[in-house]
């Protein structure tokens, strides 16, 4: 998600890589250097997440999931949300 959206909260233990810099920043995350590692992407509503998933597939990531409905759906289901302002 984009940095401005994080004030609404984020999924606990997730890493934030904005869609606009995904291709450049993903290799900075040690846990994502192995392209066989499953990856779940999410955005605010699911649209950018779908684009991110497609990009990662094209980059060779083998198991990529997009969170349907994004963070909005996550919060509607009352799933855990972190709001630590120091996390980003």
C-alpha positions in Angstrom: 0.0 0.0 0.0 1.0 3.6 -0.4 2.6 5.3 2.6 -0.4 7.6 3.1 -2.7 4.7 3.4 -0.8 3.1 6.3 -2.3 5.6 8.8 -5.5 3.5 8.5 -3.5 0.5 9.7 -1.9 -2.5 8.0 -1.8 -6.3 8.4 0.4 -7.2 11.3 3.9 -8.5 10.3 3.5 -7.5 6.7 6.1 -5.6 4.7 5.1 -2.5 2.9 6.4 -2.1 -0.7 4.3 0.5 -2.6 3.2 -0.7 -6.0 5.0 2.1 -7.8 8.4 0.8 -6.6 7.7 -2.9 -6.3 10.1 -4.0 -9.1 13.0 -2.0 -7.5 12.4 -2.7 -3.8 11.4 -6.3 -3.6 15.0 -7.6 -3.6 15.6 -5.5 -0.5 13.5 -7.9 1.5 15.6 -11.0 2.4 12.5 -13.2 2.8 11.4 -12.4 -0.8 14.7 -13.1 -2.5 13.8 -16.7 -3.0 11.3 -16.8 -5.8 9.8 -20.1 -4.6 8.6 -18.4 -1.4 4.8 -17.9 -1.3 3.9 -14.2 -1.4 0.6 -12.6 -0.5 0.1 -9.1 -1.8 -2.6 -6.6 -0.8 -3.5 -3.0 -1.4 -6.5 -0.9 -0.2 -9.2 -2.5 -2.3 -7.5 -5.3 -4.3 -6.9 -3.6 -7.7 -3.3 -2.6 -7.2 -2.7 -6.0 -5.5 -3.8 -7.7 -8.7 -1.3 -5.7 -10.7 1.4 -6.4 -8.1 0.7 -10.1 -8.3 0.9 -10.1 -12.1 4.2 -8.2 -11.9 5.6 -10.7 -9.4 4.5 -13.6 -11.6 6.2 -12.0 -14.6 9.4 -11.5 -12.4 9.5 -15.3 -11.8 7.8 -15.6 -8.4 6.1 -18.9 -8.5 3.4 -18.7 -5.8 1.7 -15.3 -5.6 -1.7 -14.5 -4.1 -3.7 -11.3 -4.1 -5.8 -10.6 -1.1 -9.3 -10.3 -2.7 -10.9 -7.0 -1.5 -7.6 -5.8 -0.1 -7.2 -4.1 3.3 -10.9 -2.9 3.1 -12.2 -6.5 3.1 -9.6 -7.5 5.8 -11.0 -4.8 8.2 -14.6 -5.6 7.3 -13.9 -9.2 8.5 -12.5 -7.8 11.8 -9.2 -9.4 11.2 -6.1 -8.1 13.2 -4.9 -4.6 12.2 -1.6 -3.0 13.4 -1.4 0.8 13.7 2.1 1.3 15.0 3.2 4.7 13.5 6.9 3.7 14.0 6.5 0.5 11.8 7.1 2.5 8.6 
